[in-house]
Amino acid sequence: MMADGSTTLAPLVSVLIPAFNHERYVERCLDSVLEDPYPAKEIVVIDDGSNDGTAHVIAAWIARHGHEIPIEYSSRANKGVSATLNELAARAHGEFLRLGASDDYLLPGGLHAQVRYLREHPAKGAVIGDSVVIDADDNPIHASGMCDLHGADKRLYLSDDGIRRAVITQWAVGGPVVLIRKSALETVDRWNEGLHIDDWDLFLRLAARDALGFIDVSVCAYRLHGTNLSKTRHAPTRVKNLLESRQVALRRLPLFDEPHATLLRAQVHLIDAKVAFLQKKAWALAVHMAAHACLRLASRLKVTHGVPRTGKA
């Protein structure tokens, strides 16, 4: 029986966990999947070449709990998160894939809420929820990863047009908050293994097809700790990630019609402006900010004048 009292057979959810150097947190992650009341689930976890005790912690957890939940586990040399996610998806048996992270954990009821949304909205290929934000010791930091951490306006996520604009201009997803149909993942070619900014690329493709939905439910705890914080403060890494984001935006531009194509072009100039700021190039910063402002205005004018959007994805 489902949590809402329905006797409809629950579809299988595969929780995909790419694990890397999270020996301190991975047990809590696995516990959270086991503790979630959703009845039809499996865990698919790969240790992606960790050089700490992550693999040992996972093996010990399976020895204790492997009889309680179906689990498939392998440990191998490091290939990176995108390759690991593609391998996890290929190994999964579920109709729905829940994207996990070995340093975060699921919140009870999230799986049921997301499965229910996708069953009620068959045209949607994936649904995102919100997260609570915690520190390394499980202490709460923010009640909403979307609003408090990323400054998002959740009202944008209540329509297909709003989701497209949000994905293009301010992707505000914090943590493993996505449930995706395995069939939908096949149609957008999974994760691009040549990218570090793999999530934005995937969600641009989904948003272009109006295949992304949203529920205002906290479905996971997103952990901020030393490792993931340091990546955002290192200027050369930020420049590298920004340049990759620019490449992603240009590659996915043909998927969008107006006004969203113009909005994505504006975002390219904003990315260029951020790079110029980090590289202390004042003139380039001013030029790209001006271009960004002009294109943002143009996208709003195209909405005002009723430019149709047909969708190309």
SEFIMI-679507 format. One record per residue (C-alpha): residue in three letters; x, y, z. Coordinates in steps of 0.02 Angstrom, whole numbers, plus 32768, in hexadecimal, padded with zeros to 4 digits. Example, Ala and Ser with C-alpha at 12.3 -4.5 7.8 and 13.67 -1.06 7.14 Angstrom:
<sites>
ALA82677F1F8186
SER82AC7FCB8165
</sites>
This chain:
<sites>
MET800080008000
MET803F80AD7FD4
ALA805481348058
ASP7FB4818B801F
GLY7F4E80ED803D
SER7F4780B87F86
THR7F5680017F5D
THR7FA180227EB1
LEU80407FC07E98
ALA80D380347EB6
PRO814F803F7E25
LEU820380157E4B
VAL827580A97E74
SER833080937E5D
VAL839581057ECF
LEU843A81297E75
ILE84CD81547EE6
PRO857681847E9C
ALA85EB81797F32
PHE869481CE7F3C
ASN86FC81F37FD8
HIS86678202804D
GLU868E818180D2
ARG864B81F88157
TYR85A1820F8103
VAL8577817B8093
GLU852D8110811E
ARG84AD81988145
CYS848481A2808C
LEU846380E68080
ASP840180E68123
SER838E816C80DE
VAL835D81018049
LEU8337806D80B9
GLU82D380DB8131
ASP8266812C80AC
PRO81B980DC80B4
TYR81A680CB7FF7
PRO818E800F7FDF
ALA81DA7FE67F35
LYS828F801F7F2B
GLU833F7FE47F0A
ILE83EB80307F25
VAL846C80357E9B
VAL851380777EDC
ILE85C080847E90
ASP865B80B47EEF
ASP86B381207E6E
GLY876780FC7EA0
SER876281477F4F
ASN880A81527FA7
ASP87C081598055
GLY875480D880AF
THR86B580F28049
ALA86B980467FF8
HIS86D17FF280A1
VAL863F805180EE
ILE85CC8020805E
ALA86007F698067
ALA85E37F668123
TRP85377FB5810D
ILE85077F34808B
ALA853E7EA88100
ARG84C67EEC8184
HIS84337F218117
GLY84437EC78070
HIS83B47E52809E
GLU833E7EE680BB
ILE83477F3C8012
PRO83827F0A7F64
ILE842D7F577F48
GLU84AC7F4E7EBC
TYR855B7F887EE4
SER86007F937E8B
SER86A67FE87EAE
ARG871E80197E23
ALA879E80987DEC
ASN8769814D7DE1
LYS870B81817D44
GLY86B482207D7E
VAL860182467DB0
SER85B3824D7D02
ALA85F981A47CCD
THR85C6815C7D74
LEU8514819D7D64
ASN850681527CB6
GLU854380AB7CF7
LEU84CC80B27D8B
ALA843980D77D17
ALA846980457CA7
ARG846C7FCF7D3D
ALA83C6800D7D84
HIS83287FA47D76
GLY82AB80297DAB
GLU822980877D47
PHE826181247DA5
LEU831281587DD1
ARG833481BF7E6B
LEU83DA821A7E60
GLY8438820E7F04
ALA84DC824F7F4A
SER854781F47FC7
ASP855D828A803A
ASP84A482BB803C
TYR840C82578071
LEU8355823F8044
LEU82C8828380AF
PRO8238820D80D9
GLY81A3821C8063
GLY8203826D7FD5
LEU820281D47F66
HIS814681BE7F77
ALA812482777F53
GLN818E82767EB6
VAL814C81D07E75
ARG809B820E7E8E
TYR80C082AD7E2B
LEU8108824E7D96
ARG807881D37D95
GLU7FFD82647D95
HIS805F82C07D0C
PRO808D823F7C88
ALA80D182C37C11
LYS815982F17C8D
GLY81FD82937C85
ALA824382D17D2B
VAL8212832E7DC7
ILE827B83937E40
GLY825883BC7EF5
ASP82A9842C7F76
SER832C84027FF9
VAL8359843380A9
VAL840F846880BE
ILE847A841E8149
ASP85308429817E
ALA85B183A08193
ASP856A8373823E
ASP84B3836B8205
ASN848984148250
PRO8406847681EC
ILE8443850E818A
HIS83B185398117
ALA82FD84FF810C
SER82FC850D804E
GLY839184EB7FDE
MET8337853F7F4D
CYS830785DF7FA5
ASP838685F68031
LEU842185B17FDB
HIS840085E17F26
GLY838686717F38
ALA830686237EC3
ASP8253865B7EAB
LYS81EF85BA7EB7
ARG815F86097E59
LEU81C585F77DBA
TYR81BF853B7DCD
LEU810185337DC6
SER80F6853E7D07
ASP815484F67C74
ASP818685A47C3A
GLY81C385CF7CE9
ILE8228852F7CF7
ARG827C85517C50
ARG82A986017C89
ALA82E685C27D31
VAL835185387CE6
ILE839F85B37C6C
THR83BE86447CE2
GLN83D085FF7D92
TRP83D185447DA9
ALA83AB853B7E63
VAL83B384817E88
GLY841584557F23
GLY8434839E7F45
PRO83ED82FD7EFE
VAL833983367EE7
VAL830F82E97E3D
LEU82A382537E11
ILE82AB82287D58
ARG825581A77CEC
LYS82D4812D7CA9
SER827E813C7BFF
ALA829381F97C01
LEU834A81EA7C29
GLU836281807B8F
THR831582087B20
VAL8390828F7B59
ASP842E82257B48
ARG8452821A7C03
TRP84E6827A7C4A
ASN856E82C47BDD
GLU860D82727C1D
GLY867A82FD7BDA
LEU862F837C7C52
HIS864383AC7D08
ILE85A484177D00
ASP853E83807CD1
ASP849D83AA7D2E
TRP847B84507CD5
ASP849583FD7C2C
LEU841883737C57
PHE839483EA7C99
LEU83A284617C07
ARG837883CE7B97
LEU82E5839C7C04
ALA82A2844E7C15
ALA82AB84687B59
ARG823083D77B47
ASP81BD84187BD3
ALA81E883737C28
LEU821783B97CD3
GLY819E83D17D65
PHE81AB84107E17
ILE816083E97EC2
ASP8177845D7F56
VAL81AD83D17FCA
SER825683BB801F
VAL829083127FE1
CYS8345830E801B
ALA83C483578093
TYR844E83AF8032
ARG84F183B38092
LEU856C8444808A
HIS861A841480C5
GLY86CF844180A5
THR86E483E58000
ASN864E84267FA2
LEU866384D67FE9
SER871984E47FB4
LYS86EE84C27EFE
THR868885627EF3
ARG871185D07F3D
HIS87A3859B7ECE
ALA87AA861E7E43
PRO87FF85B57DBB
THR878185297DD8
ARG86F285A67DCF
VAL873485E97D29
LYS874385397CE4
ASN8692850D7D1A
LEU864D85B07CD3
LEU86A085917C2B
GLU865684E37C28
SER85AB852C7C51
ARG85BF85A37BBF
GLN85E585107B4D
VAL854A84B57B8C
ALA84DB854D7B6E
LEU851885627ABB
ARG850584A87A97
ARG845184A47AD6
LEU841C85497A88
PRO83CC84F479EE
LEU835384977A60
PHE82F885387A8F
ASP828585A97A2D
GLU8261865E7A59
PRO826186B17AD3
HIS82C7862D7B2E
ALA835086247AA9
THR837186DE7AC2
LEU836F86C57B7E
LEU83F1863C7B6F
ARG845D86AE7B03
ALA845087307B8D
GLN848A86AC7C08
VAL8524868B7B9E
HIS855487427BB0
LEU8536873C7C6B
ILE85AC86A67C76
ASP862D87067C11
ALA8618879A7C88
LYS8639872B7D1E
VAL86D686E87CCC
ALA870F87997CA6
PHE86F187CB7D5B
LEU8758873A7D9D
GLN87E287637D21
LYS87DA881D7D4F
LYS87B188567C9D
ALA874688EF7CBE
TRP8725891E7C08
ALA86ED886E7BD8
LEU867F88697C74
ALA8627890A7C41
VAL860C88D07B8D
HIS85C288287BBF
MET855288737C45
ALA850D88EE7BC6
ALA84EE88627B49
HIS849A87FC7BD2
ALA8426888B7C00
CYS83F688AB7B4A
LEU83CF87F57B28
ARG836B87E37BC9
LEU830388797B92
ALA82EF882E7AE4
SER82AF878B7B2D
ARG822D87E87B93
LEU81F6884B7AFA
LYS81E287AA7A97
VAL816E87697B20
THR810C880C7B1C
HIS80F688007A60
GLY80BC874C7A6C
VAL814886F07A13
PRO810F863B7A11
ARG817585AD7A56
THR8164850679FD
GLY81F484A47A49
LYS827A844A79E6
ALA82BB83CA7A61
</sites>
